[in-house]
């Protein structure tokens, strides 16, 4: 915790802990309250009330009791979780939670929020993304520092095994009588992450006891590889005679790249313009069409719609723009 706070470029006046009341976030709150004030940093607890469990009101009151013991302020935000088209309840709850945390951050002048994700969470995330067929950047899983909606989210415990966190929770309970809450959905195999935790993890534990550390190390290696590829893509894009605003580039220059770098720089270009990443099939089709334009003549127009954006080619330049 201390290393994470001291590593910040500027010492913030206050930080917040995303606090659910479970053992992980409760111990994060305990350690933040022990470390941050010595660095001149105030601590707040941000609690998001999802309303998905009958015990949610009791959890909020229970959290207030810990906040009082720690002499910190707990602020609650209530959200209504409604799964959107194509999203399950887990993804919808996560999006609602981040939106609520960003709102609380704005209201209370907080630029940094601590998250209690640990090595076990990181290993689960890598496996889930592998099973979903994510790309290299996705396999990097959760970053120690990530920015979203103007907030910097810090994960100081990604290398910490959950066993040590639970030991700390037991010690706090023995000393104070305060016991972390248990969300029953965390062990309900109807939910994707819980299914991995309850059904797959025990098998891996029995066969490869150290698998979590290995998978977490794999995530760090993937993060390094993704960073290198991003650097290459930025350099490649700079060589494509891009427009000042980055919305177009030279088709002829793009065609001089190797096939793999053609695909990578396209992803970089789409991302910097706020376009959603195409599926593998749609990317392959886009690459095929762009590669075929050379023999058909640069004046031939191309128009491909991609999830709210339009990709087109005219007079030797490839453009992306929001769909009208």
N, C-alpha and C positions, 0 to 999 in steps of 0.2 A: 504494500500500500504506500509506504513512504517513498520507495523508488519511483512509483508511478506518478505521484504528486510532484516530487522534486524534478522529474524529467520534463514537466510542462514548460514550454518556452517562456511563459509569464506566469507568475504566481497569482491564481485567481483569488478574489475576495471570499468566494463561497463555492462549494460544490454540492451536488445533490446525489443521493443514493437512490436508485430505482429499487423500491422496497415492496416486496409482496407479503412478507411475514414468514416465508419459508426459511429453512436453515441457512441457505446460501446467502440470500440478501440480508438476512438478520445479522449474520456474522460480518458481512461487508459493512453494514451500518456500525456494528460494534468497533471494528477496526478503524473505520474512517473517523469515528468520534474520538478514538484514542490517539490517532496520529495527526489529523488535519489541524486541530487547534494549535498544536505546538509549532506548526508552520504558518500560523496566522490566517488559517482558512476556516470559515464557518461551514457547518454541515447542515443540510436539510435532508429530510426523507420525503421522496415523492411516491405516494401510494396510488395505484390505479385500481379502482373498484370496477370490475368487469360485470358484476351482477350475474355471473354464470353459475355460481354455486350458492346453495342455501345458506352456507356459513359465511358468506362474503362480508356481511355487516359485522359479525363477531370477529372476523380476521382484522378488519379495520380498527376496531376497538382494542384488540390485542396488540396491534402495532403501535397504537398510541401509548400503551403501557410501556413498551420498550423505549419509545422516544422519550418519555418522561424520565425513565431511568438514565438515559444517556444525556439528558438535558439538551435535546435538539428538537427542532420543530418538524412535525410530520404534516404534510399537506396532501390532501386527498383530491383526486379527480375521478368523477364517475363517467363511464362510457357505456354506450349501448352497442353490443357486438352483433352485426348483421352480416352473415357471409355474402360476399358479392359473387357475381357470376364467375365461375371458374375457380373460386376460392373456397377452401374448407374453413371450419370454425377456428382451427389453430392459426391459419394465416390471417383471418379476419381479426382475431383477437390481438395478434401481434401488431398489425397495422394500427388498430385502435389504440393500443398501448403506446406505441411510439408517437402517435399524433397527440395523445394526452400529455406525454412527457415533454414534448416540444412546447406545448401550450403552457404547462407549468413553468418551464424554464424561462419563457418570455415574461411571464407574470412576475417571477421572483428574481429576475436578473441573474440567472444561472447560465453559464456557457459550457459547463462540464458536468456530465452525469456519469456516475460509476455504475457499472453493471457487474453482476456476480457470476458471470459465466466462468467455468473452470475447465480443467483438462478433460474431464468426463464429457462435459457438454461439447467441447471442441471435437472430440473423437466421434461422438454421435452425429454432429453436423457434417463431418467429412463423409461418414458412411451414407448418410441420407442423400447428400449431394452426388455421391458416386452412383447410388442406385437410381437417382433421377437423371443421370446422364449429363451433369453440368460440365462446363468447360474448365480450363486450367484456373482461371481467376476464381471460379466458384469453389474449386477444390482447396483453395487457400483458406476457406472457411472464415472464421471470425478473426478480425484484426484486433491487436491490442488497443488501437485508437482508430475510431471510425467517425466520420462526420455525416450527419443526416439532419435536414431541416434546420440548419444553422446551429446545431448542437454537436459538441465533441463528446462522444461516448468512449469512456475508458474501461478497459477490461484488465485489471491488474492481476487477475488470478488464472489466466489461461494455462499457466504451467503448474497450477496447484491441483493436486489430487483431491477429490471430494472427501475422501476418508479423513483428511486433516481438518477439513471444514466441519464435518460432523463431530469430530472430537472436540473442536472448539465450542460447538453448540452444546454438547453435553457438559462441558466445563461451565459455560454460562448458566445453564439450567441448575447445575449443582450449587453454584454460588448465589444465584438470585431467585431461583424458582420459576423464571420465565422460560417457557418452552415454545420452540418454533412451531408454526402451524404446518399441517400436511395437506396438500391439495390432492384429493383422490384421483384427479385426472392424470397426475404424473405416473400413476401405476395402472392406468386403464388402457389395455392394449387396443381399444377401439381408436385411440389416437396414435398417429404415425410415430411420433418420437417415443411415446410410452411403449409401443409395440417393439421398437428396436431395443429399448432399455430392458423390458421384461422378458422378451422372447429370444432375441438374438444375443444380447450382451452376456447372459449367463453361459451360453455355449462357448463364446469366445473367451470368457474368463477361465473356463475349465481347460481349454486347449492352449491358449496363448495368454497367460496371466498378465503380461506386460503390454498387451495390444494397444491400450489407450495412449500410452506414452509414445509408442511407435507411430500411431496414426496422427497424433498431435505434431510429432516431428515432421511427418510427411506434409502436413498442412503448412508448416513453416517453409519447407523446401518449395512447395508449390507457390507460396507467396513471393519468394525470391525469384522464381522462374517467371511468374506473371509480371513482376516489376521489370525484369529484363526485356520481356516481350513488349511491354508498354513503351519502354524507352526506344526500342527498335521501331515500333509503329509510329511514334512521334517523329523520329528522324526520317522515316520513309515518307510520312505525310508532308513534312516540310519540303521534300524534294519533288512533290507533285504539282508545283506551281499553284498552291491553294489560293483561293480568293482571300482578301483581308479578313472577312468574317468566317472563313472556314467552311462555307456551305457548298463550295464546288472545288473541283480539282481537274487536272489534265488527264484525259483518258489515255493519251499516248504515253505520258510519263508513267502512269499506273501499269500499263502493259509491259513495261520493261522490268518490273519486279518479278521475282519467282512466284509460282502459284500460291505457296503457303503465305508469303508476305503480302500478296494481293489480298488474300482473305483477311489477314490480320489487320492491315491498314484500313480495310473497309469497316471492320468492327470498331476500330478506333474512331474513324470518321463518324459513323452513326452514333456512337456513344457521346462524342463531344457535341453533337447537334441534338441530343435529347431524344433520339429515336430508339425504340425498343429493339433488342437484338432479334434478328430473324431466326427461325428454326434452321437446323442443318439443311433440310430439304430446300427451304426458300433461299438460303444463302448460296447453295450449290446452283440453283436456277439463276440467281442474280449474277453470279460469277460467269456462268455459261453465256448469258446474254451480253454482258459487258465484254467478254473476250471475243464474242462473235461480231461485235460492232465494227471492228477494224476492217474486216474484209467486206463489210456491207457499206462502208463509207461513213464518215463522221457526221454527215448531215442527217442521217437516218435517226429519227427520234425514238427514244426509249422511255417508257413510263411504267414503273413498278410501284404498287401501293404496299406499304409496310406499316401496319398497326398505327395509323394516325399520321404517317408521313408518306411523301411521294418522292421516289427516286427517278430522275429523268436524265437523259443525255441529249445535248444539243450543241452542234458545232464543236465537237471534240472535247466538251467538258461535261462532267457528271455533277449533278446537283441533287441536294436533298432539301425538302421544305415541308412544313406542316401541311397536311391535307386540308383543303378548303372546307 
